[in-house]
């Protein structure tokens, strides 16, 4: 059997021209990818599979890995993959029977909501770099790409911040002390204050995390939220750097 399987996913404000990458699997000849500003479109060209169902299962796993890498490398929210169709043809001796895959949406599809963002058009060089990253067998920190993508999917800045901080906790054995050391290694000039809990120093990000997670004197949720909104872009970049260094 041979043919193609199509998926789409929501993307936040990125456009790039279509390009193709190698399949990285004996049953996938190539993969075509493009982004329109609101949607990522991914087509798998497959061959040699026993059934349409097998083709669907195989590409369903692969498409999420591609989206994880894209979300991390482009630093943009990308939703879950939606199966959008495809055609598998069974080739016999002298006749060709066309078999259409049953159309349907994968469960757990995320619809990203929020204000319209500015559209970013990737140039030839950036597109080529993305292509190379998608074709590589391994990338540093790849085990955390899915967590990073999940964090970016949240439109609420406080929720996004907390999920990003949780990635650092996973990387540092659930120790805030190790998280702060890691943060200071990446950003030696990060703001540090004294914790009202134990009097020990903590970075601004750990302080904000604890103000959300714990009840602290002389703090107000609205003030904490505003501070998180102001530091979120820098913190997101810091987490991306930490993942790359892991």
C-alpha positions as CSV (number, residue, x, y, z in Angstrom):
1,X,0.0,0.0,0.0
2,X,1.1,3.5,-0.7
3,X,-0.3,7.0,-0.5
4,X,-0.4,10.0,1.9
5,X,-1.7,10.9,5.3
6,X,-2.6,14.5,6.2
7,X,-2.6,16.4,9.5
8,X,-3.1,20.0,10.6
9,X,-2.4,21.8,13.9
10,X,-3.1,25.3,15.2
11,X,0.0,27.6,15.2
12,X,0.4,31.1,16.6
13,X,1.4,33.6,13.9
14,X,4.1,31.8,11.9
15,X,4.3,31.4,8.1
16,X,6.8,29.6,6.1
17,X,6.9,28.2,2.5
18,X,6.4,24.4,2.1
19,X,9.5,22.2,2.4
20,X,10.1,18.5,2.5
21,X,12.1,16.4,5.0
22,X,13.2,12.8,4.9
23,X,10.8,10.3,6.5
24,X,13.3,8.9,9.1
25,X,11.3,5.6,8.8
26,X,11.5,2.8,6.2
27,X,7.7,3.2,5.5
28,X,7.7,7.0,5.2
29,X,9.3,8.3,2.0
30,X,9.1,12.0,2.8
31,X,7.2,14.5,4.8
32,X,5.9,17.9,3.5
33,X,5.4,20.7,6.0
34,X,4.0,24.3,5.6
35,X,2.6,26.9,7.9
36,X,0.0,29.5,7.0
37,X,-0.1,31.7,10.1
38,X,-2.9,29.9,11.8
39,X,-2.3,26.3,10.7
40,X,0.6,23.9,10.2
41,X,-0.1,21.4,7.5
42,X,1.9,18.1,7.5
43,X,1.6,15.4,4.8
44,X,3.3,12.0,5.2
45,X,4.0,10.1,2.0
46,X,3.9,6.4,3.0
47,X,4.5,3.0,1.3
48,X,4.8,-0.6,2.1
49,X,2.3,-0.7,5.0
50,X,-0.1,-3.5,5.5
51,X,-3.2,-1.4,6.0
52,X,-4.6,2.2,6.2
53,X,-4.9,1.8,9.9
54,X,-1.2,0.9,10.3
55,X,-0.3,4.1,8.3
56,X,-2.5,6.2,10.5
57,X,-1.0,4.7,13.7
58,X,2.6,5.2,12.5
59,X,2.2,8.8,11.4
60,X,0.1,9.8,14.4
61,X,3.1,9.1,16.6
62,X,5.5,10.9,14.2
63,X,3.5,14.0,13.7
64,X,3.5,14.9,17.5
65,X,7.3,14.6,17.6
66,X,7.6,17.0,14.7
67,X,5.2,19.5,16.3
68,X,7.2,19.2,19.6
69,X,10.4,20.1,17.8
70,X,8.7,23.0,15.8
71,X,7.2,24.5,19.0
72,X,10.6,24.5,20.7
73,X,12.7,25.7,17.8
74,X,10.2,28.4,16.8
75,X,9.2,29.3,20.3
76,X,5.5,29.5,19.4
77,X,2.4,27.7,20.7
78,X,1.4,24.7,18.5
79,X,-1.8,22.8,19.3
80,X,-2.4,19.0,19.0
81,X,-2.5,17.3,15.6
82,X,-5.8,16.8,13.8
83,X,-6.1,14.1,11.3
84,X,-7.4,15.9,8.2
85,X,-7.6,13.1,5.6
86,X,-5.5,11.0,3.2
87,X,-5.5,8.4,0.5
88,X,-4.0,4.9,0.6
89,X,-3.8,2.9,-2.6
90,X,-3.4,-0.9,-2.7
91,X,-1.4,-1.9,-5.8
92,X,-2.0,-5.4,-7.1
93,X,-0.7,-7.1,-10.3
94,X,-2.8,-5.3,-12.9
95,X,-5.3,-3.3,-11.0
96,X,-5.4,-0.5,-8.5
97,X,-7.9,-0.2,-5.8
98,X,-8.2,3.2,-4.1
99,X,-8.9,3.0,-0.4
100,X,-9.9,6.2,1.4
101,X,-9.0,6.5,5.1
102,X,-12.0,7.2,7.3
103,X,-11.9,10.8,8.1
104,X,-12.0,11.9,11.8
105,X,-10.4,14.1,14.3
106,X,-7.9,12.8,16.9
107,X,-9.3,13.3,20.4
108,X,-7.8,15.9,22.7
109,X,-7.5,18.6,20.0
110,X,-6.6,21.9,21.5
111,X,-8.1,25.1,20.1
112,X,-5.8,28.0,20.9
113,X,-7.7,31.2,21.9
114,X,-6.6,34.7,22.4
115,X,-5.9,38.0,20.6
116,X,-4.5,37.9,17.1
117,X,-0.8,38.0,17.1
118,X,1.6,39.4,14.6
119,X,2.5,37.1,11.8
120,X,6.2,36.1,11.5
121,X,7.4,35.0,8.1
122,X,10.4,32.7,8.1
123,X,13.0,33.6,5.6
124,X,14.9,31.0,3.5
125,X,17.7,30.7,6.0
126,X,15.4,30.2,9.0
127,X,13.3,27.7,7.1
128,X,16.4,25.7,6.1
129,X,17.6,25.7,9.8
130,X,14.2,24.4,10.8
131,X,14.3,21.7,8.2
132,X,17.7,20.6,9.4
133,X,16.5,20.4,13.0
134,X,13.5,18.3,12.0
135,X,15.7,15.9,10.1
136,X,18.3,15.3,12.8
137,X,18.1,12.0,14.6
138,X,18.6,13.6,18.0
139,X,18.5,17.1,19.4
140,X,19.8,18.3,22.8
141,X,17.0,18.4,25.4
142,X,14.5,16.6,23.1
143,X,13.0,14.8,26.1
144,X,11.7,18.1,27.3
145,X,10.3,19.4,24.0
146,X,6.8,18.0,24.7
147,X,6.7,19.7,28.1
148,X,7.8,23.0,26.6
149,X,5.2,22.8,23.9
150,X,2.5,21.9,26.5
151,X,3.5,25.0,28.5
152,X,3.2,27.3,25.5
153,X,-0.2,26.0,24.7
154,X,-1.7,27.8,27.8
155,X,-3.0,31.3,26.9
156,X,-2.9,32.3,30.6
157,X,0.5,33.8,31.5
158,X,0.5,32.5,35.1
159,X,-0.4,29.0,34.0
160,X,2.3,29.1,31.3
161,X,4.8,30.4,33.8
162,X,4.1,27.6,36.3
163,X,4.4,24.9,33.7
164,X,7.7,26.3,32.5
165,X,9.0,26.4,36.0
166,X,7.9,22.8,36.5
167,X,10.2,21.8,33.6
168,X,13.1,23.2,35.6
169,X,12.0,21.3,38.6
170,X,11.9,18.1,36.6
171,X,15.4,18.8,35.3
172,X,16.7,19.6,38.8
173,X,15.3,16.7,40.8
174,X,12.4,18.7,42.2
175,X,14.8,21.0,44.1
176,X,14.2,24.7,44.1
177,X,17.7,25.2,45.4
178,X,19.1,23.4,42.3
179,X,16.7,25.3,40.1
180,X,18.0,28.6,41.3
181,X,21.7,27.5,40.9
182,X,20.8,26.5,37.4
183,X,19.1,29.8,36.7
184,X,22.0,31.8,38.0
185,X,24.4,29.7,35.9
186,X,22.5,30.8,32.8
187,X,21.8,34.3,34.0
188,X,24.3,35.5,36.6
189,X,22.6,38.9,36.8
190,X,19.2,37.5,37.7
191,X,17.4,39.3,40.5
192,X,17.7,37.6,43.9
193,X,15.8,38.3,47.1
194,X,15.5,36.8,50.5
195,X,12.8,34.2,51.0
196,X,10.3,35.2,53.7
197,X,9.8,31.5,54.4
198,X,13.4,30.5,55.5
199,X,15.5,33.7,54.9
200,X,17.5,32.0,52.1
201,X,18.1,33.7,48.8
202,X,15.8,32.9,45.9
203,X,15.7,34.1,42.3
204,X,12.8,36.3,41.1
205,X,11.3,33.3,39.2
206,X,11.3,31.0,42.3
207,X,9.8,33.9,44.3
208,X,7.0,34.3,41.8
209,X,6.5,30.6,41.6
210,X,6.1,30.4,45.4
211,X,3.8,33.5,45.6
212,X,1.5,31.6,43.3
213,X,1.8,28.2,44.9
214,X,1.9,29.3,48.6
215,X,0.3,31.9,50.7
216,X,2.8,34.6,51.5
217,X,2.5,37.7,53.6
218,X,2.5,41.1,52.0
219,X,1.8,39.7,48.5
220,X,-1.2,40.3,46.3
221,X,-2.3,38.0,43.4
222,X,-2.8,40.9,41.0
223,X,0.7,42.2,41.6
224,X,2.2,38.8,41.3
225,X,0.3,38.2,38.0
226,X,1.5,41.5,36.6
227,X,5.1,40.7,37.5
228,X,4.8,37.3,35.9
229,X,3.5,38.9,32.7
230,X,6.5,41.2,32.6
231,X,9.1,38.5,33.1
232,X,7.5,35.7,31.1
233,X,9.3,36.4,27.8
234,X,12.7,36.4,29.5
235,X,11.8,33.4,31.6
236,X,10.6,31.5,28.5
237,X,14.0,32.1,26.8
238,X,15.8,31.0,29.9
239,X,13.9,27.7,30.1
240,X,14.6,27.1,26.4
241,X,18.3,27.7,27.1
242,X,18.2,25.3,30.0
243,X,16.7,22.6,27.8
244,X,19.3,23.1,25.2
245,X,22.1,22.8,27.8
246,X,20.6,19.6,29.4
